[in-house]
Amino acid sequence: MLTNISYIFLISALLIFGGWAFKALISLAEGKPVEVNLKNPLNLKARWPKESKDK
């Protein structure tokens, strides 16, 4: 019997794998190579601006 925490891990893994597969299909459709990055599988980037050192 799976607990709620197990379901969270299962759903997270499915979403990450599904997102990676979807992005891979888009890349293949555009003729680009598929890149595998295990540290950042969905290639997410920070949205906040970097602080400049010119102060």
Number of C-alpha atoms within 10 A of each C-alpha: 4 7 7 9 9 11 11 11 11 12 12 12 12 12 12 13 14 13 14 19 15 13 17 18 14 13 14 12 10 9 9 11 10 14 12 12 10 8 7 9 15 18 12 7 7 6 6 6 6 7 7 6 5 4 4
